[in-house]
């Protein structure tokens, strides 16, 4: 979905069964991704609670692409 919305950043699973990450991109695309994360999520996932915090508006993305970290 990040490729679809042209987003940059990363995600990684936490030891607590949650996912942490950073998403950067155009505001409208970040908003669309946030809605997808809150209501659907990746195939096979079960969304019980989605908390998005530390939102910031930046002039330039810090990441060049999106990747999954382990």
mmCIF file as Biopython writes it, N, C-alpha, C and O atoms, coordinates in Angstrom:
data_model
#
loop_
_atom_site.group_PDB
_atom_site.id
_atom_site.type_symbol
_atom_site.label_atom_id
_atom_site.label_alt_id
_atom_site.label_comp_id
_atom_site.label_asym_id
_atom_site.label_entity_id
_atom_site.label_seq_id
_atom_site.pdbx_PDB_ins_code
_atom_site.Cartn_x
_atom_site.Cartn_y
_atom_site.Cartn_z
_atom_site.occupancy
_atom_site.B_iso_or_equiv
_atom_site.auth_seq_id
_atom_site.auth_asym_id
_atom_site.pdbx_PDB_model_num
ATOM 1   N N  . UNK A ? 1  ? 0.827   -1.197  0.000  1.0 0.0 1  A 1 
ATOM 2   C CA . UNK A ? 1  ? 0.000   0.000   0.000  1.0 0.0 1  A 1 
ATOM 3   C C  . UNK A ? 1  ? 0.871   1.261   0.000  1.0 0.0 1  A 1 
ATOM 4   O O  . UNK A ? 1  ? 0.484   2.281   -0.570 1.0 0.0 1  A 1 
ATOM 5   N N  . UNK A ? 2  ? 2.029   1.193   0.629  1.0 0.0 2  A 1 
ATOM 6   C CA . UNK A ? 2  ? 2.890   2.385   0.632  1.0 0.0 2  A 1 
ATOM 7   C C  . UNK A ? 2  ? 3.356   2.727   -0.771 1.0 0.0 2  A 1 
ATOM 8   O O  . UNK A ? 2  ? 3.443   3.903   -1.125 1.0 0.0 2  A 1 
ATOM 9   N N  . UNK A ? 3  ? 3.660   1.709   -1.582 1.0 0.0 3  A 1 
ATOM 10  C CA . UNK A ? 3  ? 4.023   1.970   -2.976 1.0 0.0 3  A 1 
ATOM 11  C C  . UNK A ? 3  ? 2.844   2.592   -3.721 1.0 0.0 3  A 1 
ATOM 12  O O  . UNK A ? 3  ? 3.015   3.523   -4.507 1.0 0.0 3  A 1 
ATOM 13  N N  . UNK A ? 4  ? 1.662   2.075   -3.468 1.0 0.0 4  A 1 
ATOM 14  C CA . UNK A ? 4  ? 0.452   2.584   -4.119 1.0 0.0 4  A 1 
ATOM 15  C C  . UNK A ? 4  ? 0.224   4.058   -3.797 1.0 0.0 4  A 1 
ATOM 16  O O  . UNK A ? 4  ? -0.181  4.830   -4.666 1.0 0.0 4  A 1 
ATOM 17  N N  . UNK A ? 5  ? 0.482   4.449   -2.554 1.0 0.0 5  A 1 
ATOM 18  C CA . UNK A ? 5  ? 0.286   5.834   -2.124 1.0 0.0 5  A 1 
ATOM 19  C C  . UNK A ? 5  ? 1.563   6.681   -2.213 1.0 0.0 5  A 1 
ATOM 20  O O  . UNK A ? 5  ? 1.579   7.834   -1.781 1.0 0.0 5  A 1 
ATOM 21  N N  . UNK A ? 6  ? 2.638   6.101   -2.778 1.0 0.0 6  A 1 
ATOM 22  C CA . UNK A ? 6  ? 3.925   6.794   -2.931 1.0 0.0 6  A 1 
ATOM 23  C C  . UNK A ? 6  ? 4.427   7.332   -1.590 1.0 0.0 6  A 1 
ATOM 24  O O  . UNK A ? 6  ? 4.771   8.507   -1.469 1.0 0.0 6  A 1 
ATOM 25  N N  . UNK A ? 7  ? 4.463   6.454   -0.589 1.0 0.0 7  A 1 
ATOM 26  C CA . UNK A ? 7  ? 4.908   6.838   0.747  1.0 0.0 7  A 1 
ATOM 27  C C  . UNK A ? 7  ? 6.304   6.301   1.023  1.0 0.0 7  A 1 
ATOM 28  O O  . UNK A ? 7  ? 6.728   5.300   0.446  1.0 0.0 7  A 1 
ATOM 29  N N  . UNK A ? 8  ? 6.999   6.977   1.903  1.0 0.0 8  A 1 
ATOM 30  C CA . UNK A ? 8  ? 8.336   6.586   2.318  1.0 0.0 8  A 1 
ATOM 31  C C  . UNK A ? 8  ? 8.313   6.275   3.811  1.0 0.0 8  A 1 
ATOM 32  O O  . UNK A ? 8  ? 7.389   6.677   4.517  1.0 0.0 8  A 1 
ATOM 33  N N  . UNK A ? 9  ? 9.336   5.556   4.293  1.0 0.0 9  A 1 
ATOM 34  C CA . UNK A ? 9  ? 9.442   5.274   5.721  1.0 0.0 9  A 1 
ATOM 35  C C  . UNK A ? 9  ? 9.744   3.821   5.995  1.0 0.0 9  A 1 
ATOM 36  O O  . UNK A ? 9  ? 10.415  3.156   5.206  1.0 0.0 9  A 1 
ATOM 37  N N  . UNK A ? 10 ? 9.250   3.331   7.109  1.0 0.0 10 A 1 
ATOM 38  C CA . UNK A ? 10 ? 9.527   1.950   7.511  1.0 0.0 10 A 1 
ATOM 39  C C  . UNK A ? 10 ? 8.481   1.448   8.501  1.0 0.0 10 A 1 
ATOM 40  O O  . UNK A ? 10 ? 7.772   2.235   9.128  1.0 0.0 10 A 1 
ATOM 41  N N  . UNK A ? 11 ? 8.399   0.132   8.629  1.0 0.0 11 A 1 
ATOM 42  C CA . UNK A ? 11 ? 7.628   -0.513  9.690  1.0 0.0 11 A 1 
ATOM 43  C C  . UNK A ? 11 ? 8.441   -1.670  10.227 1.0 0.0 11 A 1 
ATOM 44  O O  . UNK A ? 11 ? 9.317   -2.201  9.543  1.0 0.0 11 A 1 
ATOM 45  N N  . UNK A ? 12 ? 8.147   -2.053  11.449 1.0 0.0 12 A 1 
ATOM 46  C CA . UNK A ? 12 ? 8.776   -3.245  12.014 1.0 0.0 12 A 1 
ATOM 47  C C  . UNK A ? 12 ? 7.878   -3.804  13.112 1.0 0.0 12 A 1 
ATOM 48  O O  . UNK A ? 12 ? 7.214   -3.056  13.830 1.0 0.0 12 A 1 
ATOM 49  N N  . UNK A ? 13 ? 7.867   -5.121  13.231 1.0 0.0 13 A 1 
ATOM 50  C CA . UNK A ? 13 ? 7.082   -5.731  14.307 1.0 0.0 13 A 1 
ATOM 51  C C  . UNK A ? 13 ? 7.763   -5.496  15.646 1.0 0.0 13 A 1 
ATOM 52  O O  . UNK A ? 13 ? 8.990   -5.502  15.739 1.0 0.0 13 A 1 
ATOM 53  N N  . UNK A ? 14 ? 6.966   -5.291  16.672 1.0 0.0 14 A 1 
ATOM 54  C CA . UNK A ? 14 ? 7.529   -5.140  18.018 1.0 0.0 14 A 1 
ATOM 55  C C  . UNK A ? 14 ? 7.417   -6.478  18.740 1.0 0.0 14 A 1 
ATOM 56  O O  . UNK A ? 14 ? 6.668   -7.352  18.305 1.0 0.0 14 A 1 
ATOM 57  N N  . UNK A ? 15 ? 8.149   -6.647  19.833 1.0 0.0 15 A 1 
ATOM 58  C CA . UNK A ? 15 ? 8.057   -7.898  20.591 1.0 0.0 15 A 1 
ATOM 59  C C  . UNK A ? 15 ? 6.704   -8.075  21.291 1.0 0.0 15 A 1 
ATOM 60  O O  . UNK A ? 15 ? 6.449   -9.126  21.878 1.0 0.0 15 A 1 
ATOM 61  N N  . UNK A ? 16 ? 5.844   -7.069  21.236 1.0 0.0 16 A 1 
ATOM 62  C CA . UNK A ? 16 ? 4.559   -7.104  21.932 1.0 0.0 16 A 1 
ATOM 63  C C  . UNK A ? 16 ? 3.390   -7.429  21.005 1.0 0.0 16 A 1 
ATOM 64  O O  . UNK A ? 16 ? 2.231   -7.293  21.398 1.0 0.0 16 A 1 
ATOM 65  N N  . UNK A ? 17 ? 3.686   -7.857  19.779 1.0 0.0 17 A 1 
ATOM 66  C CA . UNK A ? 17 ? 2.625   -8.190  18.837 1.0 0.0 17 A 1 
ATOM 67  C C  . UNK A ? 17 ? 2.028   -6.987  18.133 1.0 0.0 17 A 1 
ATOM 68  O O  . UNK A ? 17 ? 0.952   -7.076  17.542 1.0 0.0 17 A 1 
ATOM 69  N N  . UNK A ? 18 ? 2.722   -5.866  18.195 1.0 0.0 18 A 1 
ATOM 70  C CA . UNK A ? 18 ? 2.269   -4.643  17.526 1.0 0.0 18 A 1 
ATOM 71  C C  . UNK A ? 18 ? 3.246   -4.299  16.406 1.0 0.0 18 A 1 
ATOM 72  O O  . UNK A ? 18 ? 4.237   -4.998  16.194 1.0 0.0 18 A 1 
ATOM 73  N N  . UNK A ? 19 ? 2.958   -3.235  15.708 1.0 0.0 19 A 1 
ATOM 74  C CA . UNK A ? 19 ? 3.826   -2.779  14.625 1.0 0.0 19 A 1 
ATOM 75  C C  . UNK A ? 19 ? 4.169   -1.319  14.874 1.0 0.0 19 A 1 
ATOM 76  O O  . UNK A ? 19 ? 3.296   -0.513  15.199 1.0 0.0 19 A 1 
ATOM 77  N N  . UNK A ? 20 ? 5.437   -0.986  14.721 1.0 0.0 20 A 1 
ATOM 78  C CA . UNK A ? 20 ? 5.923   0.386   14.848 1.0 0.0 20 A 1 
ATOM 79  C C  . UNK A ? 20 ? 6.350   0.869   13.471 1.0 0.0 20 A 1 
ATOM 80  O O  . UNK A ? 20 ? 6.668   0.055   12.604 1.0 0.0 20 A 1 
ATOM 81  N N  . UNK A ? 21 ? 6.364   2.175   13.256 1.0 0.0 21 A 1 
ATOM 82  C CA . UNK A ? 21 ? 6.827   2.650   11.965 1.0 0.0 21 A 1 
ATOM 83  C C  . UNK A ? 21 ? 6.779   4.143   11.802 1.0 0.0 21 A 1 
ATOM 84  O O  . UNK A ? 21 ? 6.332   4.883   12.678 1.0 0.0 21 A 1 
ATOM 85  N N  . UNK A ? 22 ? 7.258   4.565   10.638 1.0 0.0 22 A 1 
ATOM 86  C CA . UNK A ? 22 ? 7.265   5.968   10.222 1.0 0.0 22 A 1 
ATOM 87  C C  . UNK A ? 22 ? 6.727   6.001   8.795  1.0 0.0 22 A 1 
ATOM 88  O O  . UNK A ? 22 ? 7.137   5.203   7.953  1.0 0.0 22 A 1 
ATOM 89  N N  . UNK A ? 23 ? 5.817   6.917   8.530  1.0 0.0 23 A 1 
ATOM 90  C CA . UNK A ? 23 ? 5.265   7.087   7.188  1.0 0.0 23 A 1 
ATOM 91  C C  . UNK A ? 23 ? 5.441   8.544   6.792  1.0 0.0 23 A 1 
ATOM 92  O O  . UNK A ? 23 ? 5.090   9.447   7.552  1.0 0.0 23 A 1 
ATOM 93  N N  . UNK A ? 24 ? 5.986   8.771   5.600  1.0 0.0 24 A 1 
ATOM 94  C CA . UNK A ? 24 ? 6.162   10.122  5.080  1.0 0.0 24 A 1 
ATOM 95  C C  . UNK A ? 24 ? 5.604   10.192  3.664  1.0 0.0 24 A 1 
ATOM 96  O O  . UNK A ? 24 ? 5.652   9.212   2.921  1.0 0.0 24 A 1 
ATOM 97  N N  . UNK A ? 25 ? 5.082   11.341  3.300  1.0 0.0 25 A 1 
ATOM 98  C CA . UNK A ? 25 ? 4.586   11.558  1.945  1.0 0.0 25 A 1 
ATOM 99  C C  . UNK A ? 25 ? 3.607   12.710  1.903  1.0 0.0 25 A 1 
ATOM 100 O O  . UNK A ? 25 ? 3.454   13.452  2.873  1.0 0.0 25 A 1 
ATOM 101 N N  . UNK A ? 26 ? 2.947   12.851  0.768  1.0 0.0 26 A 1 
ATOM 102 C CA . UNK A ? 26 ? 1.929   13.897  0.608  1.0 0.0 26 A 1 
ATOM 103 C C  . UNK A ? 26 ? 0.833   13.696  1.650  1.0 0.0 26 A 1 
ATOM 104 O O  . UNK A ? 26 ? 0.448   12.561  1.931  1.0 0.0 26 A 1 
ATOM 105 N N  . UNK A ? 27 ? 0.330   14.785  2.224  1.0 0.0 27 A 1 
ATOM 106 C CA . UNK A ? 27 ? -0.647  14.705  3.303  1.0 0.0 27 A 1 
ATOM 107 C C  . UNK A ? 27 ? -1.860  13.841  2.948  1.0 0.0 27 A 1 
ATOM 108 O O  . UNK A ? 27 ? -2.274  13.001  3.747  1.0 0.0 27 A 1 
ATOM 109 N N  . UNK A ? 28 ? -2.426  14.039  1.771  1.0 0.0 28 A 1 
ATOM 110 C CA . UNK A ? 28 ? -3.586  13.260  1.369  1.0 0.0 28 A 1 
ATOM 111 C C  . UNK A ? 28 ? -3.291  11.771  1.311  1.0 0.0 28 A 1 
ATOM 112 O O  . UNK A ? 28 ? -4.133  10.954  1.683  1.0 0.0 28 A 1 
ATOM 113 N N  . UNK A ? 29 ? -2.101  11.416  0.845  1.0 0.0 29 A 1 
ATOM 114 C CA . UNK A ? 29 ? -1.709  10.008  0.766  1.0 0.0 29 A 1 
ATOM 115 C C  . UNK A ? 29 ? -1.465  9.421   2.153  1.0 0.0 29 A 1 
ATOM 116 O O  . UNK A ? 29 ? -1.821  8.272   2.413  1.0 0.0 29 A 1 
ATOM 117 N N  . UNK A ? 30 ? -0.863  10.202  3.041  1.0 0.0 30 A 1 
ATOM 118 C CA . UNK A ? 30 ? -0.658  9.740   4.420  1.0 0.0 30 A 1 
ATOM 119 C C  . UNK A ? 30 ? -2.017  9.537   5.093  1.0 0.0 30 A 1 
ATOM 120 O O  . UNK A ? 30 ? -2.216  8.560   5.815  1.0 0.0 30 A 1 
ATOM 121 N N  . UNK A ? 31 ? -2.944  10.457  4.856  1.0 0.0 31 A 1 
ATOM 122 C CA . UNK A ? 31 ? -4.292  10.319  5.430  1.0 0.0 31 A 1 
ATOM 123 C C  . UNK A ? 31 ? -4.983  9.056   4.924  1.0 0.0 31 A 1 
ATOM 124 O O  . UNK A ? 31 ? -5.626  8.351   5.702  1.0 0.0 31 A 1 
ATOM 125 N N  . UNK A ? 32 ? -4.856  8.762   3.624  1.0 0.0 32 A 1 
ATOM 126 C CA . UNK A ? 32 ? -5.452  7.551   3.054  1.0 0.0 32 A 1 
ATOM 127 C C  . UNK A ? 32 ? -4.833  6.297   3.680  1.0 0.0 32 A 1 
ATOM 128 O O  . UNK A ? 32 ? -5.537  5.338   4.000  1.0 0.0 32 A 1 
ATOM 129 N N  . UNK A ? 33 ? -3.518  6.319   3.846  1.0 0.0 33 A 1 
ATOM 130 C CA . UNK A ? 33 ? -2.835  5.174   4.449  1.0 0.0 33 A 1 
ATOM 131 C C  . UNK A ? 33 ? -3.282  4.996   5.901  1.0 0.0 33 A 1 
ATOM 132 O O  . UNK A ? 33 ? -3.476  3.869   6.355  1.0 0.0 33 A 1 
ATOM 133 N N  . UNK A ? 34 ? -3.443  6.084   6.618  1.0 0.0 34 A 1 
ATOM 134 C CA . UNK A ? 34 ? -3.899  6.016   8.008  1.0 0.0 34 A 1 
ATOM 135 C C  . UNK A ? 34 ? -5.280  5.374   8.087  1.0 0.0 34 A 1 
ATOM 136 O O  . UNK A ? 34 ? -5.526  4.544   8.962  1.0 0.0 34 A 1 
ATOM 137 N N  . UNK A ? 35 ? -6.176  5.746   7.191  1.0 0.0 35 A 1 
ATOM 138 C CA . UNK A ? 35 ? -7.518  5.141   7.167  1.0 0.0 35 A 1 
ATOM 139 C C  . UNK A ? 35 ? -7.426  3.647   6.883  1.0 0.0 35 A 1 
ATOM 140 O O  . UNK A ? 35 ? -8.110  2.848   7.523  1.0 0.0 35 A 1 
ATOM 141 N N  . UNK A ? 36 ? -6.584  3.269   5.929  1.0 0.0 36 A 1 
ATOM 142 C CA . UNK A ? 36 ? -6.407  1.858   5.582  1.0 0.0 36 A 1 
ATOM 143 C C  . UNK A ? 36 ? -5.856  1.082   6.780  1.0 0.0 36 A 1 
ATOM 144 O O  . UNK A ? 36 ? -6.308  -0.025  7.071  1.0 0.0 36 A 1 
ATOM 145 N N  . UNK A ? 37 ? -4.884  1.668   7.465  1.0 0.0 37 A 1 
ATOM 146 C CA . UNK A ? 37 ? -4.298  1.004   8.639  1.0 0.0 37 A 1 
ATOM 147 C C  . UNK A ? 37 ? -5.320  0.834   9.755  1.0 0.0 37 A 1 
ATOM 148 O O  . UNK A ? 37 ? -5.342  -0.200  10.423 1.0 0.0 37 A 1 
ATOM 149 N N  . UNK A ? 38 ? -6.158  1.831   9.960  1.0 0.0 38 A 1 
ATOM 150 C CA . UNK A ? 38 ? -7.132  1.787   11.047 1.0 0.0 38 A 1 
ATOM 151 C C  . UNK A ? 38 ? -8.277  0.822   10.779 1.0 0.0 38 A 1 
ATOM 152 O O  . UNK A ? 38 ? -8.845  0.269   11.721 1.0 0.0 38 A 1 
ATOM 153 N N  . UNK A ? 39 ? -8.625  0.609   9.521  1.0 0.0 39 A 1 
ATOM 154 C CA . UNK A ? 39 ? -9.832  -0.155  9.215  1.0 0.0 39 A 1 
ATOM 155 C C  . UNK A ? 39 ? -9.611  -1.481  8.496  1.0 0.0 39 A 1 
ATOM 156 O O  . UNK A ? 39 ? -10.485 -2.348  8.524  1.0 0.0 39 A 1 
ATOM 157 N N  . UNK A ? 40 ? -8.456  -1.652  7.853  1.0 0.0 40 A 1 
ATOM 158 C CA . UNK A ? 40 ? -8.257  -2.873  7.086  1.0 0.0 40 A 1 
ATOM 159 C C  . UNK A ? 40 ? -6.925  -3.531  7.423  1.0 0.0 40 A 1 
ATOM 160 O O  . UNK A ? 40 ? -6.908  -4.651  7.934  1.0 0.0 40 A 1 
ATOM 161 N N  . UNK A ? 41 ? -5.829  -2.874  7.153  1.0 0.0 41 A 1 
ATOM 162 C CA . UNK A ? 41 ? -4.507  -3.436  7.416  1.0 0.0 41 A 1 
ATOM 163 C C  . UNK A ? 41 ? -4.100  -4.463  6.379  1.0 0.0 41 A 1 
ATOM 164 O O  . UNK A ? 41 ? -4.866  -4.788  5.472  1.0 0.0 41 A 1 
ATOM 165 N N  . UNK A ? 42 ? -2.899  -4.963  6.521  1.0 0.0 42 A 1 
ATOM 166 C CA . UNK A ? 42 ? -2.363  -5.904  5.540  1.0 0.0 42 A 1 
ATOM 167 C C  . UNK A ? 42 ? -3.087  -7.250  5.606  1.0 0.0 42 A 1 
ATOM 168 O O  . UNK A ? 42 ? -3.672  -7.593  6.633  1.0 0.0 42 A 1 
ATOM 169 N N  . UNK A ? 43 ? -3.046  -8.001  4.522  1.0 0.0 43 A 1 
ATOM 170 C CA . UNK A ? 43 ? -3.718  -9.307  4.518  1.0 0.0 43 A 1 
ATOM 171 C C  . UNK A ? 43 ? -3.219  -10.192 5.661  1.0 0.0 43 A 1 
ATOM 172 O O  . UNK A ? 43 ? -2.018  -10.282 5.919  1.0 0.0 43 A 1 
ATOM 173 N N  . UNK A ? 44 ? -4.139  -10.825 6.319  1.0 0.0 44 A 1 
ATOM 174 C CA . UNK A ? 44 ? -3.780  -11.699 7.435  1.0 0.0 44 A 1 
ATOM 175 C C  . UNK A ? 44 ? -3.648  -10.992 8.769  1.0 0.0 44 A 1 
ATOM 176 O O  . UNK A ? 44 ? -3.481  -11.637 9.804  1.0 0.0 44 A 1 
ATOM 177 N N  . UNK A ? 45 ? -3.723  -9.669  8.749  1.0 0.0 45 A 1 
ATOM 178 C CA . UNK A ? 45 ? -3.611  -8.936  10.021 1.0 0.0 45 A 1 
ATOM 179 C C  . UNK A ? 45 ? -4.985  -8.817  10.675 1.0 0.0 45 A 1 
ATOM 180 O O  . UNK A ? 45 ? -6.022  -8.940  10.023 1.0 0.0 45 A 1 
ATOM 181 N N  . UNK A ? 46 ? -4.958  -8.575  11.970 1.0 0.0 46 A 1 
ATOM 182 C CA . UNK A ? 46 ? -6.202  -8.340  12.715 1.0 0.0 46 A 1 
ATOM 183 C C  . UNK A ? 46 ? -6.018  -7.022  13.464 1.0 0.0 46 A 1 
ATOM 184 O O  . UNK A ? 46 ? -5.198  -6.929  14.377 1.0 0.0 46 A 1 
ATOM 185 N N  . UNK A ? 47 ? -6.774  -6.020  13.079 1.0 0.0 47 A 1 
ATOM 186 C CA . UNK A ? 47 ? -6.655  -4.700  13.689 1.0 0.0 47 A 1 
ATOM 187 C C  . UNK A ? 47 ? -7.578  -4.634  14.898 1.0 0.0 47 A 1 
ATOM 188 O O  . UNK A ? 47 ? -8.801  -4.633  14.756 1.0 0.0 47 A 1 
ATOM 189 N N  . UNK A ? 48 ? -6.995  -4.580  16.071 1.0 0.0 48 A 1 
ATOM 190 C CA . UNK A ? 48 ? -7.778  -4.415  17.300 1.0 0.0 48 A 1 
ATOM 191 C C  . UNK A ? 48 ? -7.765  -2.959  17.747 1.0 0.0 48 A 1 
ATOM 192 O O  . UNK A ? 48 ? -8.743  -2.457  18.301 1.0 0.0 48 A 1 
ATOM 193 N N  . UNK A ? 49 ? -6.658  -2.299  17.501 1.0 0.0 49 A 1 
ATOM 194 C CA . UNK A ? 49 ? -6.489  -0.907  17.918 1.0 0.0 49 A 1 
ATOM 195 C C  . UNK A ? 49 ? -5.398  -0.313  17.045 1.0 0.0 49 A 1 
ATOM 196 O O  . UNK A ? 49 ? -4.371  -0.954  16.820 1.0 0.0 49 A 1 
ATOM 197 N N  . UNK A ? 50 ? -5.598  0.884   16.555 1.0 0.0 50 A 1 
ATOM 198 C CA . UNK A ? 50 ? -4.594  1.562   15.753 1.0 0.0 50 A 1 
ATOM 199 C C  . UNK A ? 50 ? -4.383  2.949   16.340 1.0 0.0 50 A 1 
ATOM 200 O O  . UNK A ? 50 ? -5.296  3.774   16.366 1.0 0.0 50 A 1 
ATOM 201 N N  . UNK A ? 51 ? -3.184  3.188   16.803 1.0 0.0 51 A 1 
ATOM 202 C CA . UNK A ? 51 ? -2.862  4.489   17.392 1.0 0.0 51 A 1 
ATOM 203 C C  . UNK A ? 51 ? -1.773  5.145   16.566 1.0 0.0 51 A 1 
ATOM 204 O O  . UNK A ? 51 ? -0.645  4.658   16.502 1.0 0.0 51 A 1 
ATOM 205 N N  . UNK A ? 52 ? -2.121  6.246   15.939 1.0 0.0 52 A 1 
ATOM 206 C CA . UNK A ? 52 ? -1.176  7.012   15.129 1.0 0.0 52 A 1 
ATOM 207 C C  . UNK A ? 52 ? -0.860  8.285   15.891 1.0 0.0 52 A 1 
ATOM 208 O O  . UNK A ? 52 ? -1.762  9.041   16.251 1.0 0.0 52 A 1 
ATOM 209 N N  . UNK A ? 53 ? 0.416   8.520   16.137 1.0 0.0 53 A 1 
ATOM 210 C CA . UNK A ? 53 ? 0.764   9.712   16.925 1.0 0.0 53 A 1 
ATOM 211 C C  . UNK A ? 53 ? 2.035   10.361  16.409 1.0 0.0 53 A 1 
ATOM 212 O O  . UNK A ? 53 ? 2.702   9.844   15.512 1.0 0.0 53 A 1 
ATOM 213 N N  . UNK A ? 54 ? 2.351   11.491  16.989 1.0 0.0 54 A 1 
ATOM 214 C CA . UNK A ? 54 ? 3.528   12.278  16.610 1.0 0.0 54 A 1 
ATOM 215 C C  . UNK A ? 54 ? 3.471   12.743  15.158 1.0 0.0 54 A 1 
ATOM 216 O O  . UNK A ? 54 ? 4.488   12.743  14.464 1.0 0.0 54 A 1 
ATOM 217 N N  . UNK A ? 55 ? 2.282   13.139  14.697 1.0 0.0 55 A 1 
ATOM 218 C CA . UNK A ? 55 ? 2.122   13.647  13.334 1.0 0.0 55 A 1 
ATOM 219 C C  . UNK A ? 55 ? 2.905   14.950  13.206 1.0 0.0 55 A 1 
ATOM 220 O O  . UNK A ? 55 ? 2.868   15.799  14.096 1.0 0.0 55 A 1 
ATOM 221 N N  . UNK A ? 56 ? 3.611   15.096  12.092 1.0 0.0 56 A 1 
ATOM 222 C CA . UNK A ? 56 ? 4.370   16.312  11.819 1.0 0.0 56 A 1 
ATOM 223 C C  . UNK A ? 56 ? 4.263   16.651  10.345 1.0 0.0 56 A 1 
ATOM 224 O O  . UNK A ? 56 ? 4.156   15.762  9.501  1.0 0.0 56 A 1 
ATOM 225 N N  . UNK A ? 57 ? 4.294   17.932  10.040 1.0 0.0 57 A 1 
ATOM 226 C CA . UNK A ? 57 ? 4.387   18.374  8.652  1.0 0.0 57 A 1 
ATOM 227 C C  . UNK A ? 57 ? 5.854   18.695  8.399  1.0 0.0 57 A 1 
ATOM 228 O O  . UNK A ? 57 ? 6.456   19.494  9.116  1.0 0.0 57 A 1 
ATOM 229 N N  . UNK A ? 58 ? 6.423   18.066  7.373  1.0 0.0 58 A 1 
ATOM 230 C CA . UNK A ? 58 ? 7.833   18.269  7.050  1.0 0.0 58 A 1 
ATOM 231 C C  . UNK A ? 58 ? 7.953   18.788  5.622  1.0 0.0 58 A 1 
ATOM 232 O O  . UNK A ? 58 ? 7.098   18.526  4.776  1.0 0.0 58 A 1 
ATOM 233 N N  . UNK A ? 59 ? 9.024   19.525  5.372  1.0 0.0 59 A 1 
ATOM 234 C CA . UNK A ? 59 ? 9.267   20.064  4.031  1.0 0.0 59 A 1 
ATOM 235 C C  . UNK A ? 59 ? 9.847   19.017  3.091  1.0 0.0 59 A 1 
ATOM 236 O O  . UNK A ? 59 ? 9.630   19.062  1.880  1.0 0.0 59 A 1 
ATOM 237 N N  . UNK A ? 60 ? 10.591  18.070  3.667  1.0 0.0 60 A 1 
ATOM 238 C CA . UNK A ? 60 ? 11.297  17.087  2.859  1.0 0.0 60 A 1 
ATOM 239 C C  . UNK A ? 60 ? 11.281  15.742  3.577  1.0 0.0 60 A 1 
ATOM 240 O O  . UNK A ? 60 ? 11.455  15.681  4.794  1.0 0.0 60 A 1 
ATOM 241 N N  . UNK A ? 61 ? 11.072  14.667  2.823  1.0 0.0 61 A 1 
ATOM 242 C CA . UNK A ? 61 ? 11.081  13.325  3.413  1.0 0.0 61 A 1 
ATOM 243 C C  . UNK A ? 61 ? 12.497  12.920  3.811  1.0 0.0 61 A 1 
ATOM 244 O O  . UNK A ? 61 ? 13.459  13.218  3.103  1.0 0.0 61 A 1 
ATOM 245 N N  . UNK A ? 62 ? 12.614  12.248  4.936  1.0 0.0 62 A 1 
ATOM 246 C CA . UNK A ? 62 ? 13.904  11.740  5.389  1.0 0.0 62 A 1 
ATOM 247 C C  . UNK A ? 62 ? 14.265  10.403  4.742  1.0 0.0 62 A 1 
ATOM 248 O O  . UNK A ? 62 ? 15.433  10.015  4.725  1.0 0.0 62 A 1 
ATOM 249 N N  . UNK A ? 63 ? 13.261  9.700   4.211  1.0 0.0 63 A 1 
ATOM 250 C CA . UNK A ? 63 ? 13.473  8.371   3.639  1.0 0.0 63 A 1 
ATOM 251 C C  . UNK A ? 63 ? 13.270  8.409   2.133  1.0 0.0 63 A 1 
ATOM 252 O O  . UNK A ? 63 ? 12.462  9.187   1.626  1.0 0.0 63 A 1 
ATOM 253 N N  . UNK A ? 64 ? 14.009  7.561   1.419  1.0 0.0 64 A 1 
ATOM 254 C CA . UNK A ? 64 ? 13.920  7.529   -0.037 1.0 0.0 64 A 1 
ATOM 255 C C  . UNK A ? 64 ? 12.906  6.511   -0.542 1.0 0.0 64 A 1 
ATOM 256 O O  . UNK A ? 64 ? 12.442  6.611   -1.677 1.0 0.0 64 A 1 
ATOM 257 N N  . UNK A ? 65 ? 12.556  5.525   0.297  1.0 0.0 65 A 1 
ATOM 258 C CA . UNK A ? 65 ? 11.601  4.490   -0.097 1.0 0.0 65 A 1 
ATOM 259 C C  . UNK A ? 65 ? 10.965  3.937   1.163  1.0 0.0 65 A 1 
ATOM 260 O O  . UNK A ? 65 ? 11.224  4.430   2.261  1.0 0.0 65 A 1 
ATOM 261 N N  . UNK A ? 66 ? 10.142  2.925   1.013  1.0 0.0 66 A 1 
ATOM 262 C CA . UNK A ? 66 ? 9.513   2.294   2.159  1.0 0.0 66 A 1 
ATOM 263 C C  . UNK A ? 66 ? 10.062  0.880   2.304  1.0 0.0 66 A 1 
ATOM 264 O O  . UNK A ? 66 ? 10.205  0.163   1.314  1.0 0.0 66 A 1 
ATOM 265 N N  . UNK A ? 67 ? 10.375  0.474   3.553  1.0 0.0 67 A 1 
ATOM 266 C CA . UNK A ? 67 ? 10.834  -0.895  3.764  1.0 0.0 67 A 1 
ATOM 267 C C  . UNK A ? 67 ? 10.334  -1.433  5.090  1.0 0.0 67 A 1 
ATOM 268 O O  . UNK A ? 67 ? 9.907   -0.685  5.970  1.0 0.0 67 A 1 
ATOM 269 N N  . UNK A ? 68 ? 10.399  -2.742  5.209  1.0 0.0 68 A 1 
ATOM 270 C CA . UNK A ? 68 ? 10.009  -3.443  6.427  1.0 0.0 68 A 1 
ATOM 271 C C  . UNK A ? 68 ? 11.287  -3.871  7.132  1.0 0.0 68 A 1 
ATOM 272 O O  . UNK A ? 68 ? 12.153  -4.507  6.531  1.0 0.0 68 A 1 
ATOM 273 N N  . UNK A ? 69 ? 11.399  -3.531  8.373  1.0 0.0 69 A 1 
ATOM 274 C CA . UNK A ? 69 ? 12.575  -3.891  9.184  1.0 0.0 69 A 1 
ATOM 275 C C  . UNK A ? 69 ? 12.233  -5.045  10.097 1.0 0.0 69 A 1 
ATOM 276 O O  . UNK A ? 69 ? 11.092  -5.183  10.538 1.0 0.0 69 A 1 
ATOM 277 N N  . UNK A ? 70 ? 13.223  -5.874  10.382 1.0 0.0 70 A 1 
ATOM 278 C CA . UNK A ? 70 ? 13.030  -6.984  11.310 1.0 0.0 70 A 1 
ATOM 279 C C  . UNK A ? 70 ? 14.062  -6.955  12.399 1.0 0.0 70 A 1 
ATOM 280 O O  . UNK A ? 70 ? 14.057  -7.818  13.277 1.0 0.0 70 A 1 
#
